[in-house]
Amino acid sequence: MKGWRLTGVLSFALAAMSLAFLGIHGGDVEGLRLVIRATARTSLVLFVLAFTAAAMAELAASDWTRWQRRNRRYLGVSFAVSHFIHLAALIALARLDQELFWKLTNLANIFLAGAAYVLLAAMTATSFDRAVAWLGIRNWRLLHLIGGWYIWISFAVAIGKRLPQGTIYWAMMALLLASGLVRLIAMAPRNRRRSTLSAA
């Protein structure tokens, strides 16, 4: 599976999962919290797949990493779908139980996450060829570079606060750190090549 069909199937699965969790709990607070936790994890996995796609294809070329690279755009849009479902569940929780919502977060977290969502919206909007042409390839790369790393940082902060809550968060942090390391390793040879060309 590839292309927009992949995005469609993943989006349908994410929506079905979220509706099922809400249905099991009758749309109450526990159902919303289950959706929030589940979409946080699906968002992380989809983000890592999109974030590391080019680096993995460069460092460990294989059928899988080439597929990952070709479908980076569609994995990224699927991540956006997952994360906006996550946001919708958070907003619903805030309306249903404000006291619990403010126990789980604070204004600083909302500001950090809000900026990440603004960048995510911009990155998603520029995931189409016409938008890339309008923005220009250099600006597009800069937006996705800054946006990708900012979202990486927001995940690190959100997961880091929850490390005492269990091994699942340690596993999520390990996955996130590995993705950052892969990106940095892939960037290093490119930077060396640029320096060599500049000196020539």
HULIN-V156461 format. One record per backbone hydrogen bond with DSSP energy under -0.5 kcal/mol. CO is the residue of the C=O (numbers start at 1). NH is the residue of the N-H. Records with the same first field share a line. If there is no record, write none. Layout:
# HULIN-V156461
CO->NH ; NH
This chain:
# HULIN-V156461
2->5 ; 6
3->6 ; 7
4->8
5->9
6->10
7->11
8->12
9->13
10->14
11->15
12->16
13->17
14->18
15->19
16->20
17->21
18->22
19->23
20->24
21->25
22->27
23->26
25->28
28->32
29->33
30->34
31->35
32->36
33->37
34->38
35->39
36->40
37->41
38->42
39->43
40->44
41->45
42->46
43->47
44->48
45->49
46->50
47->51
48->52
50->53
52->56
53->57
54->58
55->59
56->60
62->66
63->67
64->68
65->69
66->70
67->71
69->72
71->75
72->76
73->77
74->78
75->79
76->80
77->81
78->82
79->83
80->84
81->85
82->86
83->87
84->88
85->89
86->90
87->91
88->92
89->93
90->94
91->95
92->96
93->97
97->101
98->102
99->103
100->104
101->105
106->110
107->111
108->112
109->113
110->114
111->115
112->116
113->117
114->118
115->119
116->120
117->121
118->122
119->123
120->124
121->125
122->126
124->127
128->132
129->133
130->134
131->135
132->136
136->140
137->141
138->142
139->143
140->144
141->145
142->146
143->147
144->148
145->149
146->150
147->151
148->152
149->153
150->154
151->155
152->156
153->157
154->158
155->159
156->160
157->161
158->162
159->162
160->163
162->165
163->166
166->169 ; 170
167->171
168->172
169->173
170->174
171->175
172->176
173->177
174->178
175->179
176->180
177->181
178->182
179->183
180->184
181->185
182->186
183->187
184->188
185->189
186->190
187->191
188->192
189->193
190->194
191->195
192->196
193->197
194->198
195->199
196->200
